[in-house]
């Protein structure tokens, strides 16, 4: 029986810690444990069993940086349209506003809403392609978070904390389950914005460095140009590279014998080994020329307006089917304090066909039941007008949707008030959605912990409940 402090999903103990806990009288057991620890440290990305039977194996996150307006996309409000131009009732005015001096009257959506599919989900005219997949969506109308500022809210979505440096959700997932492909990173983010939290949004925090996200490009770079850096064709002087890595590993063993294991050093060496293996697989995985013309058209790669996000979605499918555990596609610019109609029209057009194509392709390739797709931003927008045609930040109530394995298709969950300002029924905090995503992957968010600085940490901190009502 191993000590309770060393479950398979907690931080591996060092040799010295093992000996201190087990004592000299348990030599055989201690030796066995140390060998197991060395194997874990040598391969931190090796697949690990979940806590219970999972519904899905992987996640594709479609992150809309800036905060898309739920009131103009998936959450129609007839009373808001009726009362457009009137003041917000004083009782509904929030105590904290991002820009209190710019808060105007109520303003209805400039976009028409219709019900779609057998489910009758409401979707605005912004998404004609996605509307055809309405019966695949599980729409959560009652999201809320803790911060009205981009930096804090973005960080909260990615890490569970809006104030501290914590491991990102993708890192927690990789830490809990390992990677299915030992020749490619288990967590990839494509063209992610480097502001508003920066690398902390895909970093591993206090988890070993092996679990951090691998960034392809950034928000200022076209996805077609985003590549894993310093990866060649895998043939140049590989024999010399192998000798160098073997020498580094030998030096590491000598260092461990003198001073004990060094987590950071071992993680660095593991990253060297992964980079060595990457050379054989990365170029082919990023080469979209292998895809058929029909597939490229499905994702909108034949249209300059949709090609960029379509490239991200197609890469996400290719990475996912090759065992990448967590892939994030990113599109910023949704912060429509002004010109909301023009802003949302352009951005929605850029993602509508690619996302619908991704959902279709996942089904066609038999990946649907094993993959969870999540769409949304860090918060929503206010029902009140900012300036002449904009909306302010709204963390009190907004919409995200899920699709794929493990969730009820064609479901509308929760509700905001009649103006869409506050989540009032079946409220879902970011912590709750994090707990639910982990649950679908077979991970208990209360057991997925890591001991750091004298306490056990987890993605959901001391919060979060699985949203059982959306599970299939």
N, C-alpha and C positions, 0 to 999 in steps of 0.2 A: 504494500500500500504506500503510495507516494504521499508526502506531506500535503495537507489541504491547501497550502499556499502555492502549490505548483501544479494546478490543473493545466490541461494542455493549451488553454487559451490565455494563460497568464505569463508574465515575463519569466523566461528561463532563469534558474538560479545559477550562480557561478559555482565553480568547484569549491571555493572557500566557503560559500554559504551552505552548500550541501553538507560539507563536513561539519560545520558548526551545528546544523540542525540534526543531523543523524548521529553524530558522535563516532568515536573511533571503534566502538564495539560492533558497528554495522558495516564492516569493510566491504563485504561482498555486495551488499545492497548499494552502498555508496558508489562503488566502482561501476556497477550497472547503470545507475542513474547518471553518472558523469558521462558515460559513453553515449547515452541517449541525448543528453544535453549537447554534447559536441556535434552529434548528427543534426540536431535541430538548428544549431548555430551555423553549421556548414551549409544548410539549405533552407533558409527562412521562408522561401516561397513554395516549398513543397506542399501539395494538397493536403488539407486536414479535414477530418470529418466534422460536420456541423453538430449542433446540440441535439437536433431532431430532424426528422425527414423534411427536406426543403421543398418548397413549391417551385422555385426557380434557381438557376445556377449563376445568373449574371444580371447586371443592371446597365441600361443605357440611359443616361441622364441628359435631357435636352434643356439646358439652362439658358433662360432669357434674362440677361443682365439688364437692370434698369427698372424692372417692375412693370410688366404688361398690365393693361387695364382689364380686370375681370368684367367690368361693366360694359365693355365693348367687344368682348370675345365669347364668353361662355355663361355669363350671369345676367340675363335681361331683367330690367326693372321697369315695368309699365308705369308705376307711380312716379318714378324718377322722370320719365318722359312727360307725364301729365303735369308735374310740378316744376318742370324746367324753367328757370328764371326766378324762382321764388327763393327766399332765404332758407338755409338749413334750420330746422327747429332748434332753439337754444339748448334744449335738453340733450340733443344729439352731438353737440359740439365737443370734440375731444379736448382733453386738458393739454395735450402736447401736440403741436403741429410743426411740421418741418419749416413752413414759411407762413406763419400766422397772419402777417400783414397782406398776404396775397390771396387769402381765402375769399372766393366770391360766392355767388348763389348756386343753387343746384343746376345741373346741366345734364340733359338726356343724351343718350348715345346717338351719334350720327349714322350708326350702322343698323341695318335691319336684322332682326332675329327670326329664325324659323326653327320648328322642330324637325328632327331628322331621324330616319331609321325606325325600326320597330319599337325602339326604346323611347322615342320621342324626345331625345336630348336636345336642348336649345343650344344652337351654335349660330354665331353672327355671320353676316355675309363676307366677313374677312377670310373665311376658311372654306371655300367651296369643295376643295379636294378632301380635306379632313372630315367635312360633314358627311361624306359618303362612308366614312368609317366610324360613324357615331356609335354604332352598336358594339364597337370594340373598346370604347372608352369608359373608364371609371372616373367620374368627375367629382372632385371634392370642392364644394362651394364654401366651406366653412373654415378655411385655413386662417391662422393668425400667427404672428411672431412677436418678438419683444422689442424690436428696434425700428425706428422710422427713418434711420439714415442708411444710405447705401452700404457704407463700410461695415457697420455693425450687422445689418440684416444679411448681407452676402456672407459674412463670416459665420453668422449663426446657422444659415442653411448648410454651409459646407462642413462646419465643425461642431455644431451644437452649442457654441458659445459666441456671444457677440462682443466679448471684452478680453478674453484671454487667448493665448496661442494654444490650440489643441489639435490633435490629429484630425485630419479630414475624414469624411464618411467613407470615401474610397479606400483610405488607408486602414480604417477599422475593418472593413470587409475583407481586405487582402490579409490583414493580420489574423482574422478569424478563420478564413477558409483556405488561404494560400492561393496559388495560381494553378490553372489547368494546363498552362503552356510554359514550360521552363525555358523556352527560347525567346520569350517575348515578355515585356512588362505586364504585370497583372492589373495595372491601373494606368489608364491613358486619358489625358485630357487634351482636346484639340482646340487650338486658337482661343485659349482662355485669356480673359482680360487680366492684366497684371497690376491693375489698380484696385482700390477698395478691398484691402486684405492681401493682395499680391500672392506670393508663393504660399502663404499660410492656408489659402483656400484649397490647395492640393498637396500640402506638405504632410509629413508624418508626425510632426510635433515631437512628443517625447517617445513615440514608438520608434523602433529601430528604423534606420534610414531605408532599408530594403522595401518598406511599405509605402514610401512616398509615391505620388503620381509622377508619371513621365509626361512631360509637356511637349506636344507637337506644335510648334509655332506659337503665335500670340495673336491678340485681337487685331493688331495692325498688319497682319500678314494674311495673304490669301491661303485658304486651306490647300489649294493645289501646290503651293510652295512649301507647306509645312512638312518637315521631315525630321526624323530622329537624327541629331547631329553626329558627325564623325563615324557614320556607318558606311563602309565601302561595299564592295561586291563579295566580301568574305573569302577572298582567295589570296590577298596580298600578305605574304610573310606570316601566315598563320602558325607555322612551326615556331618561329621566333616569339610570337605573342604567347604561345602555349608555354614556352620555356620561361618567359618573364612571369607569367601568372603562377607557375609552379614554384619559382623562386620566392615570390611574394608570400605564397602560402607557407612555404618552409620557414621564412622569417617570422611569420605570424605565430607558428607553433612554438618557435624558440622564445618569442616574446611572452606567450601565454605560460610557458614553463617557468619563466623568471618572475612574472608579475601577476599572473592570473589572466583570465579571459578579458578582452576589451570589446564590448559590444559595438562601439563605433568603428573600430578597426575591422572587426569581422564583417560588419555591414558594408564597409567600403570594399572589402575584398569580394564579397558576394556581388556587389554591383559591377566590379571588373569582370567577374565570371559571366554575368548576364550580358554585359556589353560584348564579350567575346562570342557568345552564342547568338546574339542578336544579328551578327553580320550575315548569318546564313538565312535568316527568316525575314528580317525587317524589310529589305528591298522588295521582295515579292509581295508582302502583305500590304505595302503602300502603293503598289503598281495597279492603278485602276484600268489601265489599258487592257487587262485580261478580261474585263467585264464585257458582256454582250451589249450591242447597241440598244436592245430593248431594256436592259437593266439600267443603262445610263439615262435613257429617256424617262424611265420610271421615277428616278430620283431628280429629274430636272436638270441634268448636266448639259443638256442641249440648249438651255436658255440662260443667258448671262445673268438674269435677275434671280434665278434659283440655283445656279451652278455652285456657288460658294457653300451654301448650307447643304445642298445636295451632296457635295463632296464629303462634308463632315459625316452626314448620315450614312453614306455608302461605306466610308472608312469604319464607322462604328459597327456596321453589320459584319464587315470582313474581320475586324478584330474580335468581335464577339464569337463568331463561329469558329475561331481558332483558339478559343479558351481564355481570352482576356476577361477578367472578372468584372471590371467596372470601367465603362467608357463614358466620357462626358463630351457632348457637343455644346458649343457656346455661340450665342448671338447677342451682342449688346446693342444699346441705342434706344431701349424702350422707355427711357426716362422723359416722358412727354409732358413737360411742364407747359409747353406751347405746341401749337400745330399738331394736336393729337391725331386728327383725322388723316393728315398726310403721313405722319410718322408711322402710325399703326398700319395704314394701308400698305406702305412700302415694305415694312418688316414682315407683316403677315404673309404677303405675297412671296417673300423670299423663303419662308419656311413651310408654307402650306403643302405644296406638292412634294417636296422632299420628305416631310414627316409622313404623309399619307403613303408615299412610296416605301419608306422604311417599314411601316406596319404591314403593308402588303407583302413585301419581300420576306420578312420574318416568317409570315405564315406559309408562303410558298416553299421556303427552305426547311420547314419543320423546326424552326427555332422559337416559335411563338410561345409554346407552353413552358419553355425553359428560360425565357427572357422577360424581364420587367422593364418597361419603358416609363420614364417619369418626365413630365413637362411642367415648367413653371419658372417663375422668377423669385426674387427675394421678398417681394410684397406686391400689393395691388395698387390701385389708384383711388382717389377720393371721388364721391359723387358730386362734389362741388367744383366749380370752375376756377381755374387759376389763369389769370390774364383774360384773354378773349376765347381761347379754345384749347386749354390744357387742363391737366389734373395733377394734384399733388400726390405725395407718397401716402399709402394707406396700409399699415401693418395690422389693422384691426379686423379685417375680413377680406379675403381674396380667394382665387381659384387656382388649383393645380389639378392635373389629371394623370392617371396611370393607365397602362394598357399591358396586355400580355398575360403571362401565367400567374395564377394565384389570386387574381382580383375579379370581382364581379363585373362583367361587361355590360355596357348600356345602363350604368347606374349613376344617378345623381345623388350625392351624399351631402347632408348638411344644408344649411341655409344662412344667408345674410339677411339683414333687415330689409324693409321695403325700398330703401334707397341704396342698399348695398354697401353701407359704411362698416357695419359690425357683424361678425359671425355670431349668430344667436342660437342655432340649433346644431347638435352633434358637432360641437366645435373641435377642431383638430389643430393642435399646436405643432410647430416644427418638430419638437421632441417626439410627439406621437407618430408623425409620419416616419421619422427616422426609426423608431421602434418597430413600425410595421414593415418597413423595407427589410430590416434585419430579420424579422420574423419570417418573411417570405423566403429568405435565403437560408432558413434553418438555424438562425442564431437568436438566442435569448438575449435581449439588450441588457438585462440585469446581470447576466453571467459573463458577457463579453467585456472583461475588465483587464486593466493593466496597472500594476502597482508602480507608482512614481511619487517621489518626494514624500513618502510615508503614508500614502493613501491610495485606495483603488479608484481609478478613473474609468469612465465609460463614455460612449458617444452621447448618451442622453443624460449624463450627469446623475442627478437624483430625481429626474422627471421621466415622463413618457409612459404612455399606455398604448398597446397595440389596438389599432382601429379594427376591431373584429367584424364590424358591420360591413366592411368593404371586401372581406375575404371570400373567395369562391368556395 
